[in-house]
Amino acid sequence: MEYLVVFLGLMVVLFALGFPIAVSIGLTCLAVLVIDGGLSAIPVELFAFQMLSGLNSFPILAIPFFILAASLMNVGSAATRIFDFANGLVGHIRGGLGHVNVVASMLFAGMSATAVADAAGIGQLEIKAMRDRGYPMRFAVGITGAASIISPVIPPSIAMVVYGWLSGTSIAALFVAGVVPGVLLGLSLMATSFIASYWLDLPLSPRARLGELRRLFLRAFFPLLTPVIIIGGIWTGFFTPTEAGAIACIYAFLLGTVVYRDVGVRDLVTVLQRTVSFTAIIMFIIAIATFYGWLLVRLRIPQELAVMLTDLNIGVTGILFCIALFFLIIGCFMSVVEAVLIFTPIFMLSIQFLGIDPVFFGVLMVLTLSVGVITPPFGNVLYVLVGIAGMPFEEVVQAVAPFLIPIFVVIALLILFPSLVTFLPSILS
C-alpha cells in the first residue's frame, strides 16, 4: 500500500508544483525504484527497453493520423459547412443557436477527436455567431465549453485509442460504444438550452425550407461523411482503427486541397508542424507511462487495489460512483490522455475482479476525465474560451458551471444503466 501512496501522491504533488507530466511520472518511477531497493537493482538497459516497447505498437500509430486529420479539417471550410447545416436543422427550435452549437459539436466530433480541437475549431465560429445574434456571452461561452467534451466520447477518440491499446480492449468496440453516451450528452445539453431559453429569451433562426436544408446538407455532405467512413470501415472490417486514421488523413487532405481548395501550402506547413509537436509530446508521455505501468505490475499494485475495492462492500454500482468521482477530480489536474495512460494499468485488474465490462469502463473513464477540460484549475478548454471570448477566466468558469449539471446526470445514468454503453457494440459485433 505504501507503494500506491508514493505512485499517486508523489506524482500529483510534482504535477501540482508545475513539473511537466512526463517529468512527474519519471521522477515518481525513480523514487519508487530507490524505495524498492535502489537503481542498481534493475539494469539500466531495461529502462530504455520498456519505454521503447510502449511505442512499438501498431494501434498507437492511429494517434498521429487522427491528429493530422483533425488539423486538416480545422483549417478548411469543414467547420463552417457543418455549422450552417446544423443551424438549418435545429436553429428554429426554442433555444436557437444553443441547439446549433451542440449539434455542430456532435457532428464535428467525428473529425476533431479532442475537446480542445473542437473548442478551438468550431467553437470560435459558434461564439462569433451567437455574439452577432445578440446572445448573452455567458450562455454562448457556457454551452460551447460544455459541448466540447462530446468530442473525446464520440468516435474517433484519441483517448479511447490509448485505453484500448493499454487494456487490450477492442478499439472498434470502444468507438461504437461512445456513440450513445455522446448522443445522450448532446440531448441533455440541448434540453438545458431549451429550459434556459425561457429565462434568457434567446432569439431563434427562421425555419429553413426543405430546399434550403437540402442545399446545406449537400454543402456539408463530404465533411459529414468522415465519421461514417471511419466507423463504417472499422465495423465492417475493411480496415483497422490505425488504417482508418490514415484514410481519414487522405480524405481530409483531398477535401481541403482538391474538392474545396481552401487549404493552401502555408496551411499544410502549419498543420504538419502542429501535428508533429502534439504527437511528439504524446509519444514521450506514452514512453514514460509504459515504464510506469511496468513498475505497477512488478510491485503488484493493481492486485492490492483490487482487493481493497472488493473489501469496500458497497456493491459494484457504489464502487463505480467512487471511481467516477475520483476521475472527475483527477481530470481537473491532468489531460485526458495523460490520465488514461496512468490509471488504466492501475484499474484494469480491479474491474476484471469486479466483473465490469472493460468497454463500459473505458467509456466511463474517458467521459469523466473529459469533464476536467472545462473545470479549473487546469481546464484547457477554459483557457481556449478565454482567448476566443475575451472574458476573464473567472467569468468563463461561472459560465460553464451550470452546464455541468446535465453532464453529471448523464454520467449517473450510464453508471446505473451500463447497457446504454454496451448494447450497441454487442449488437454490431
N, C-alpha and C positions, 0 to 999 in steps of 0.2 A: 504493500500500500504506500510505503514511503516513496517508491519509485514513481507511482502515479501522481503523487503530490508534486514531485520535482518536475516530472514531464509536463504537467499542465500549469502548475503555479509559476515556475521559473520562466517558462515561455511567455505567459501572459504578462508577467512583470516586465520582462525585457521589451516586449512589444509596446506596453504602456509607456515605457521610458523613451520610446522613439526609435528603437532599433528596427531596421527592416525585418520583415517576417522571416526571410531566409536566414539572416544572421541570428535571429532569435531561436529558430529551430536548431541551427548548427551549434550554438553555444549550449543549448539545453542538452543536446546529444553528448557533447563533450563533458558537461557536468555529470551526467548520468554514468558515463564511462569511468570517470575518476572515482565516483562513489562506489561503483561496482567492482573496482579492482585496479584502476589506473589504465592509462592509454596503452601501456606495454602489454596488457592482457590480450589485445586484439591487433593482428598485423595491420600495418598502415595501408597495405595494398587493398585490404578489404573495404576501406572507406571508398576508394575510387571505384572498386568493382560494384558495390551496392548502389552507388549513385548513378553509374552508367547503365546498370541493368534496369533502372527505372525509366530511362529514356529510350532504351532499346525495345520499343513496343509499337506494333503496327497501329493499334487503336489511338495512341497518343498523337499520331500524325493528323488525326481529324481536327485537332485544336488549331494549328496554324491555318488549315484550309478554311475552317468556318470563320476565323478572324478575318482572313483576307476577303472572303465572300461578303461578310457583313460590311467591311470597309468600302468595298466596291459599290455596294447598294447605297451606302450613305452619301457618297459623293455625287451620285447621279440624281435623276429625277424620280426615282422609285418612291421615295417618301412622299413627295408632293402628289403623285398619282394615287397612291394608297389613301392619303388623307382626303383628297377630293372625292374618291369613291365612297369612303366612309361617311363623309358629310352628306352626300346624296342619299345614302342608305338610311341613316338614322338621325340626321341633323334636324328633322322636323318634329321629332319626339320631344316631349317636355323634358327639359334637361339639356337640350340643344347640343352645343359643342362639347359638353361633358361626355355625352354618349359617343360622339365622334372621336374624341380623344381616346377613349377606352377601346373602341372597335379598331381604330387605326393602330393602336399599340398591339392589339391582339394579332392583327394581320401582319404588322411589321416584325413581330416576334419571330416569325418564321424565317427571317433574314438576319436579324441583329444578334441573336444568341446570348446577349448580355444586357443587363438593365442599364448600364452606363451608356452603351451604344444606342439603346432605344431613346434615352433621355437626351443625349447629345445630338442624335439624328432627327427623328420625327418630333421629339419634344420641343425643339426650338420652333418648328413650324406650327405646332399646336398652340403654344403660348402666344405667339405672334397673332394667330388668327383670333384667339379668344380676347386678346387685348384690343384688337381692331374692332371687334364686335361689341365692346363695352362690358365684357365680363369682369367681375371682381378679380383682381390679380391673385388674391389669396386662394380663391376657388380654382383658378386656372393652374396655379403652381401646385396646389394640393393634389388635384386629380391627375396631373401629368406625372408627378412623382410616384403616386400610388400605382398608376397603370404601368409604370416601367418595370415593376417586379414580375409582371407576367412573362417577360422575355426569357428569364432563366428557366421557366417552367414549361412553356410551350416549345416544342422542338423546332430546330435543333438547339441543344443547350450544351455549352462547353462544360458546365459543372456536372451535368449528367454523364458526359463522356468520361470525365475524370473518375466519377464514382463507379461507373460501370467497369472501367479498367481496373481499379483498385479492388473492387469487391468480387469481380468475376461474374457480374450480372450482365445480362444481355442489354447492350446499349439500345438496340432496336426496341426492346420491350419497354425500356425507360422512356424513350422518345414517345411511344404510343401512350404510355401511362400518364404522361404530362398533359395530354390534350384536355381531358375532362377537368382536372383541377384548374388549368389555365382558363377554360371557359367559365368555370364557376367563379373564379376571381373577377373576370370581366363582368359577369352578370351582377355580382354583388356590388361592384363599383358603379355600375350603371343604375342599380336600384338606389344607391346612395345619392347619385347625381339627380335622379328623379325626385327624391324626397327633398333634397336641398333646393330644388327649383321653386318650391312653394315659399321658401323664406327669402330667396335671393332674387326672385322674379327674373330668371335668366331668359335672354332673348332666344328665339327659335329661327331656324333657317326655313325657307319655304319648302314645301314638299316637292321633291324632284319628280317631274313627269317621267313616264315609263321610257320614253325615247331618250331623255337626258340621262337617266340612270343606266340605260344600256350603253350609251356613249362613254360614260365614266367607267363602267365596268370594262369595256373593251380597251380603254386607255390604260387601265391598271392591270390588264389581264396577265401580261408576262411577268411582272413582279409578283403577282398573287400566285403564279404557277410555281414559284420557287419552293415553298414548303411542300407542295403537292409532289413535286419531283423527288425531293429528299425523302419524305416519309413513304411515299408510294414505292420508290425504288428499293428502300430498305425492307419494307414489309413484304414485297413480292419476291425478294431475294435476288433482284437484278444486280445489286451492289451492296457492299458493306457500308457501315457508317463512315469509315475513313474515305472510301471511294465516293460516297455521297458528298463529302466535303469538297473533294477535288472537282466533282461535276458541278457543284454549286459555284465554285470559283470560275470555272469556264463559262457557265451560264451567265453569271453576273458580269463577267468581262465582256462577253458578246452583247449583252443588253446595253451596257454603257458605251461601248466603242463602235458597235456596228448597227444595232437596231435604233437606239435613241440618239446616239452620237453626242452625248452630253458629258462624257468623261474624256479629258484630254491627256496628253503626255505628262504635264505637270501634276495632274490629279493622280495618275498612276504612280508617279515617283513618291508622292506624299503617302499614298495608300500602302505602298511597299515598305516605306520607312516605318510607318505606324505598325504594320503587321510584324515586321522583324523585331521592333522594340518590344512590343507586347508579348510576342512569342518567346523571346529570349528571357524575359522576366519570369514567365510562367514555367518554362522548361528548367530554369535554375532552381526555382522553388520546388518543382517536382523532384529534381535530383536530390536535393537536401531532404525533402519529405520522405523519399524512398528509404534512406538510411534511418530516418526517424521511425518509420513503420517497422523496419527490420529489428531495431532495438526493442520496440514494443513487444514483438513476438518473442524475441530471445529472452526477455525478462518476464514473460507470461503475464503481462499487464491486462490484455484482453480477457484472460481467464479469470483474473481477480475481479475485474469489473463485472463479468457475467455472474459470478457467484454473489457479488454484492447486490446486483439488481434483483436477482431471483429471491434474495432474502428479504426484500422490502415488504412482500405480502400485500401489495396494493393492486394486484392484477395487471395484466398486460396494458389495458387502457390507461390506467393510472401511471404506469411507467412511461408510456408514450407521451402523456401530457408533461411529465417531468423532463423527458428528453427534449421535447419541443420547446419548453421554457428555457432549457439550457442552451439550445441552438439560437433562440431569439436573443439571448444575452450575448453569446459569442459573436453573433452576426453584427453586433454594434461595434466590435473591435477588429474584425478580420473580414477580408473579402470572401465571397462565396467559395471560389476555387481553393483559396488557401485553407479555409476551414474544412472543406471536403477532403483535401489531401491529408490533413492532420487527424481528423476524427473518424474517418471511415475505418482505418485499421483498428482503432480502439473499440468501436462499437459492433463490428461485424460478428464476432463470436457471440456477443451478448444477444443480438437479435436472432441468431440461429438457435441458441438455447431457449429463447422465449417463443420460438415458432413464428416470428414475424416475417412476412414476405419481404425479401430484400428489394424488390421492385417498389413496393409501397414505402419502405423505409427510405429509399433513395429519393423519391419524390418529396416525402415529408422533410427530409434533411435539406434539400435544395430550396424548397419553398420557405421554410422557417429561417434559414440562413439569409435568404434573399431579402427578407424584411429589414435586415441590417443596413442595406444600402440607402434606406430612407429614414434611418434613425441616427441621432447623434451618439458619440462624438465623431465617428469616422465614416459616416454615410456618404459614399462617393457621389451618389445621385443628388444629394442635398447641395453639394458644392457646385455641381453642374448647373443646378437650378438657380443658384445664387448668381452665377455668371450670365445665364440666359435672361432672367427676370430683373436683375439689378436690385434685388431685395436683400436686406441684411439676413445673415444666417439664422438668427433667432426667429424672424418672421417666416422664413421658409419652413422651419421646423414646426411652428404653430400652424401653418397652412396645411402641412401633410398630416399632422396628428389625427384629425377627425376621420381620415380615410383609413387609419389603421384598424378601426373597429370592424368594418366588413371583412378585412383581410384575416383578422383573428377569428371571426365567425367561420370562415371557410376552413381555416386550419383545424378548428374544433370539429367541424363536420367530417373532415377527412379522417381524423383520429377515431371518431365514433363510428364511422361507416367506411372502413378501409376498402370495401368493394367498389366505392366510387373511383378509386385509383386502379384497382386490379382487374375490373371486369372487362375493360376494353382490350388490354393485352391478352387476356385469356381467350377472348372470342377470336381475335385476329391471329392467334398463334396457330 
